[in-house]
Amino acid sequence: MSGRDPDAIVVGAGIVGLCVATAVARKGLSVVLVSESRKGEASSAAAGMLAPSVERADGPAHDFAVAARDLYPSYLERLADDVGIRVPLNELGVLQVALTERGMRGLQKAAGPESEWLDRTELTRTEPALGHALGAVVNPGDGAVDNVVLMAALTELAAMLPGIRRLDGSVVSVSQNAASQSVTLRSGESLDAMWVVLAPGAWGSYIRGAPALRVVTPSRGQLVSFEPVGLRHVVYGPRGYVVPRAKGPTIAGSTMENVGFEASTTAQGIAHVRSAAEEIAPALAVSPVASAWAGLRPVTPDMLPLLGQDAERPGLVYACGHSRNGILLAPLTGDVVAAIVSGGTVGHDLAQFRPARF
Ligand SMILES: Cc1cc2nc3c(=O)[nH]c(=O)nc-3n(C[C@H](O)[C@H](O)[C@H](O)COP(=O)(O)OP(=O)(O)OC[C@H]3O[C@@H](n4cnc5c(N)ncnc54)[C@H](O)[C@@H]3O)c2cc1C
């Protein structure tokens, strides 16, 4: 390690790497953020739902997800103060519509303790576009963030913070020296730091020397955007979901496909997403499709992230594999990693996220 080495190297500038790098820099540490752009990056492709009540985990992982959701309002306030970009946040609650008697019984049985049931009359009053449904579970507190605007704001923050230097490049391996961690880029350049944080999304398994990342695989999701049809809430149906953006189109998703790193849309995938969306809000059937795209979720076998220090090399920290909930979990992930590398208190039970659990 030389005197000019940064305190930390963060690999990957998706939402997780950006939240980590900015949180670490705010602790007064210097950071090199190394990333290479790839087709299928998940963070700008995502729908942006903050829905721990619907995408429910067990035990402390659920508590972590709720804490991550509840961090959002203050996190975005601070971001707006720092960079002057107000990121739209929908906090109206997430609806799960029942379209059949059987679906209604299933939803009522599975509903969490904080949720409420809206009958058809109440639902129609709340969301006229859902008047065909039998009712809906409402999950208060859940909602959505505009992840595209959030990515722009975080990119701006990373550029503004004096502790962060960005480097365009692809990391091929990580290793440990006597007192530090080292990363090697495809260009042959290598960098040393006390800490290396790995946030490479779906591509983690390509990085040599980081064994826990071997379990991360890509799961393709296809999304379609429509002209708005007056919906205000995020709505889940039996086969998909619909997310209205405050300023922009309504997004519908999504597929979960095991097709390797292929990140293009398909006619079949788009047809599936459209029909699942039209089932939720029939008005979408006559609303023009604005666009369609796909992204690659970084998925682990239990759909929970790998978050924490390597058991044998504590200077190597994993922040990867956030699966279907990376937008939800990223700001809190950033805070947790910043606490680890600055010697602070993590304050959350990370046992279910142990990187070597597989
Ligand atoms: C269709 C879809 C819908 C989704 N909807 C939601 C949702 O509603 N709510 C939610 O919470 N989550 C959602 N997700 C999941 C969420 O998007 C991901 O969990 C999250 O974006 C992962 O962020 P990341 O930073 O780990 O990965 P990414 O955003 O993929 O970023 C990783 C970055 O690292 C770079 N990189 C990779 N390897 C290297 C390397 N070796 N060297 C240098 N750079 C490298 C990549 O090129 C990329 O830029 C969705 C995902 C998809 C695809």
Ligand as a Chemical Component Dictionary entry (heavy atoms), coordinates in Angstrom:
data_LIG
# 
_chem_comp.id                   LIG 
_chem_comp.type                 NON-POLYMER 
_chem_comp.pdbx_formal_charge   0 
_chem_comp.three_letter_code    LIG 
# 
loop_
_chem_comp_atom.comp_id 
_chem_comp_atom.atom_id 
_chem_comp_atom.alt_atom_id 
_chem_comp_atom.type_symbol 
_chem_comp_atom.charge 
_chem_comp_atom.model_Cartn_x 
_chem_comp_atom.model_Cartn_y 
_chem_comp_atom.model_Cartn_z 
_chem_comp_atom.pdbx_ordinal 
LIG C1  C1  C 0 -36.896 -5.690 -14.366 1  
LIG C2  C2  C 0 -36.434 -5.418 -12.971 2  
LIG C3  C3  C 0 -37.307 -4.881 -12.039 3  
LIG C4  C4  C 0 -36.869 -4.620 -10.747 4  
LIG N1  N1  N 0 -37.717 -4.022 -9.873  5  
LIG C5  C5  C 0 -37.296 -3.731 -8.621  6  
LIG C6  C6  C 0 -38.150 -3.050 -7.729  7  
LIG O1  O1  O 0 -39.275 -2.712 -8.071  8  
LIG N2  N2  N 0 -37.690 -2.777 -6.469  9  
LIG C7  C7  C 0 -36.445 -3.150 -6.056  10 
LIG O2  O2  O 0 -36.095 -2.895 -4.904  11 
LIG N3  N3  N 0 -35.604 -3.786 -6.902  12 
LIG C8  C8  C 0 -36.001 -4.085 -8.158  13 
LIG N4  N4  N 0 -35.176 -4.742 -9.026  14 
LIG C9  C9  C 0 -33.894 -5.237 -8.527  15 
LIG C10 C10 C 0 -32.839 -4.150 -8.495  16 
LIG O3  O3  O 0 -32.878 -3.435 -9.705  17 
LIG C11 C11 C 0 -31.443 -4.759 -8.281  18 
LIG O4  O4  O 0 -31.433 -5.599 -7.145  19 
LIG C12 C12 C 0 -30.411 -3.659 -8.068  20 
LIG O5  O5  O 0 -30.533 -2.675 -9.061  21 
LIG C13 C13 C 0 -29.010 -4.237 -8.090  22 
LIG O6  O6  O 0 -28.126 -3.158 -8.055  23 
LIG P1  P1  P 0 -26.565 -3.383 -8.241  24 
LIG O7  O7  O 0 -25.914 -2.069 -8.010  25 
LIG O8  O8  O 0 -26.158 -4.537 -7.374  26 
LIG O9  O9  O 0 -26.406 -3.904 -9.736  27 
LIG P2  P2  P 0 -26.372 -3.111 -11.138 28 
LIG O10 O10 O 0 -27.342 -2.012 -11.160 29 
LIG O11 O11 O 0 -26.502 -4.133 -12.201 30 
LIG O12 O12 O 0 -24.939 -2.454 -11.148 31 
LIG C14 C14 C 0 -23.746 -3.206 -11.153 32 
LIG C15 C15 C 0 -22.694 -2.384 -11.861 33 
LIG O13 O13 O 0 -21.409 -3.009 -11.699 34 
LIG C16 C16 C 0 -20.754 -3.044 -12.971 35 
LIG N5  N5  N 0 -19.805 -4.155 -12.950 36 
LIG C17 C17 C 0 -20.098 -5.475 -12.930 37 
LIG N6  N6  N 0 -18.981 -6.203 -12.887 38 
LIG C18 C18 C 0 -17.950 -5.323 -12.887 39 
LIG C19 C19 C 0 -16.552 -5.467 -12.862 40 
LIG N7  N7  N 0 -15.979 -6.682 -12.801 41 
LIG N8  N8  N 0 -15.767 -4.374 -12.890 42 
LIG C20 C20 C 0 -16.326 -3.124 -12.949 43 
LIG N9  N9  N 0 -17.671 -2.926 -12.982 44 
LIG C21 C21 C 0 -18.475 -4.018 -12.939 45 
LIG C22 C22 C 0 -21.903 -3.263 -13.935 46 
LIG O14 O14 O 0 -21.544 -2.995 -15.255 47 
LIG C23 C23 C 0 -22.936 -2.298 -13.363 48 
LIG O15 O15 O 0 -22.698 -1.000 -13.816 49 
LIG C24 C24 C 0 -35.547 -4.961 -10.349 50 
LIG C25 C25 C 0 -34.670 -5.468 -11.298 51 
LIG C26 C26 C 0 -35.096 -5.688 -12.601 52 
LIG C27 C27 C 0 -34.113 -6.213 -13.602 53 
# 
loop_
_chem_comp_bond.comp_id 
_chem_comp_bond.atom_id_1 
_chem_comp_bond.atom_id_2 
_chem_comp_bond.value_order 
_chem_comp_bond.pdbx_ordinal 
LIG C1  C2  SING 1  
LIG C2  C3  SING 2  
LIG C2  C26 DOUB 3  
LIG C3  C4  DOUB 4  
LIG C4  N1  SING 5  
LIG C4  C24 SING 6  
LIG N1  C5  DOUB 7  
LIG C5  C6  SING 8  
LIG C5  C8  SING 9  
LIG C6  O1  DOUB 10 
LIG C6  N2  SING 11 
LIG N2  C7  SING 12 
LIG C7  O2  DOUB 13 
LIG C7  N3  SING 14 
LIG N3  C8  DOUB 15 
LIG C8  N4  SING 16 
LIG N4  C9  SING 17 
LIG N4  C24 SING 18 
LIG C9  C10 SING 19 
LIG C10 O3  SING 20 
LIG C10 C11 SING 21 
LIG C11 O4  SING 22 
LIG C11 C12 SING 23 
LIG C12 O5  SING 24 
LIG C12 C13 SING 25 
LIG C13 O6  SING 26 
LIG O6  P1  SING 27 
LIG P1  O7  DOUB 28 
LIG P1  O8  SING 29 
LIG P1  O9  SING 30 
LIG O9  P2  SING 31 
LIG P2  O10 DOUB 32 
LIG P2  O11 SING 33 
LIG P2  O12 SING 34 
LIG O12 C14 SING 35 
LIG C14 C15 SING 36 
LIG C15 O13 SING 37 
LIG C15 C23 SING 38 
LIG O13 C16 SING 39 
LIG C16 N5  SING 40 
LIG C16 C22 SING 41 
LIG N5  C17 SING 42 
LIG N5  C21 SING 43 
LIG C17 N6  DOUB 44 
LIG N6  C18 SING 45 
LIG C18 C19 SING 46 
LIG C18 C21 DOUB 47 
LIG C19 N7  SING 48 
LIG C19 N8  DOUB 49 
LIG N8  C20 SING 50 
LIG C20 N9  DOUB 51 
LIG N9  C21 SING 52 
LIG C22 O14 SING 53 
LIG C22 C23 SING 54 
LIG C23 O15 SING 55 
LIG C24 C25 DOUB 56 
LIG C25 C26 SING 57 
LIG C26 C27 SING 58 
# 
